[in-house]
Structures are given as structure tokens and as C-alpha cells.
Amino acid sequence: MIAKAKKPTKHTTVAGELETLRGRRKLITAASVVEWAKQHPDSALHRQFTWDRNEAAYKWNLHQARNLIRVHVTVLKNDTEPPCSMPSAP
């Protein structure tokens, strides 16, 4: 016989776990969320993080690169210009 999957409850969803953390501490921080998720490997929050350090570092580098592009690359709307330009270094 195949066991039925449990129906998600407030406490098994990311939102529910965050609400529980906030309610207990009256303040929620990124550090407290990560620490709690690390200590609860069966939680919905735990599944939202990349725990492999190499993979997490690569994803963080991609995030940083996207931010750099967002800040430093200008997209021109004029069809006669190149599709993007970068300001020259001072």
C-alpha cells in the first residue's frame, strides 16, 4: 500500500515557517532563517537553500554579476547605436 502524502499545513510551507519564526522572536532576520533552516533539514525552508558550498558560491557570483550588469551597463534604444554601451573607466 502506498502512503498518502501529507497535505501541506501552515507549518510545512515556507510562508508558515517564516511566520512561526517571526512570531516567536517578534523579529525575523536573514541569519535566523538560514540558521533555522540548516537545523531543520526536513523543512520547507531548508529546501529553498543551496547547501553545497561550491554551488552556492557559484550562484552568489552569478547574482553579483547580474547586479554589476544592472548598475554599469546602459541599454540604448536608438537602432543606429550598438545594443549596449558601458561607461568608460575614469
C-alpha positions as CSV (number, residue, x, y, z in Angstrom):
1,M,0.0,0.0,0.0
2,I,1.3,3.4,-0.9
3,A,1.2,6.0,1.8
4,K,-0.7,9.2,1.1
5,A,1.4,12.4,1.0
6,K,0.5,14.6,3.9
7,K,-1.4,17.7,3.0
8,P,0.7,20.8,3.5
9,T,-0.2,22.7,6.6
10,K,0.7,26.3,7.6
11,H,3.8,25.0,9.3
12,T,5.0,22.9,6.3
13,T,5.0,25.8,3.9
14,V,7.7,28.4,3.5
15,A,5.3,31.2,4.5
16,G,4.1,29.3,7.5
17,E,7.6,28.5,8.8
18,L,8.6,32.2,8.3
19,E,5.5,33.3,10.2
20,T,6.3,30.9,13.0
21,L,9.9,32.2,13.3
22,R,8.7,35.8,13.2
23,G,6.1,35.1,15.9
24,R,8.5,33.5,18.3
25,R,11.2,36.2,18.0
26,K,9.0,39.2,17.1
27,L,11.8,39.9,14.6
28,I,13.0,37.9,11.7
29,T,16.4,38.2,10.2
30,A,18.1,36.5,7.2
31,A,20.6,34.9,9.6
32,S,17.9,33.5,11.8
33,V,16.1,32.0,8.8
34,V,19.2,30.4,7.4
35,E,20.2,29.0,10.8
36,W,16.8,27.6,11.5
37,A,16.6,26.0,8.0
38,K,20.0,24.5,8.5
39,Q,18.9,22.9,11.7
40,H,15.6,21.5,10.2
41,P,16.6,19.5,7.1
42,D,13.0,18.3,6.6
43,S,11.5,21.8,6.5
44,A,10.2,23.7,3.5
45,L,12.7,26.4,4.2
46,H,15.6,24.0,4.1
47,R,14.7,23.0,0.6
48,Q,14.9,26.7,-0.6
49,F,18.6,27.0,0.1
50,T,21.6,25.6,-1.8
51,W,23.6,23.9,0.9
52,D,26.5,22.7,-1.3
53,R,29.1,25.4,-0.7
54,N,30.6,25.3,-4.2
55,E,27.2,25.5,-5.9
56,A,26.1,28.3,-3.5
57,A,29.3,30.3,-4.2
58,Y,28.7,30.0,-8.0
59,K,25.1,31.1,-7.6
60,W,26.2,34.0,-5.5
61,N,28.8,35.0,-8.1
62,L,26.1,35.0,-10.8
63,H,23.9,37.2,-8.5
64,Q,26.8,39.6,-8.1
65,A,27.4,39.7,-11.9
66,R,23.8,40.4,-12.6
67,N,23.9,43.3,-10.1
68,L,27.1,44.7,-11.8
69,I,25.4,44.5,-15.2
70,R,22.3,46.2,-13.9
71,V,24.3,49.1,-12.4
72,H,27.0,49.5,-15.1
73,V,25.5,48.6,-18.4
74,T,23.3,51.1,-20.3
75,V,20.9,49.8,-22.9
76,L,20.4,52.3,-25.8
77,K,17.1,52.4,-27.6
78,N,18.5,54.1,-30.7
79,D,18.7,51.5,-33.5
80,T,21.8,53.1,-35.0
81,E,23.8,52.6,-31.9
82,P,25.3,49.3,-30.6
83,P,22.8,47.4,-28.5
84,C,24.5,48.4,-25.2
85,S,27.3,50.6,-24.1
86,M,29.4,50.6,-21.0
87,P,30.7,53.8,-19.4
88,S,34.5,54.2,-19.8
89,A,36.6,53.9,-16.7
90,P,37.7,57.1,-15.1
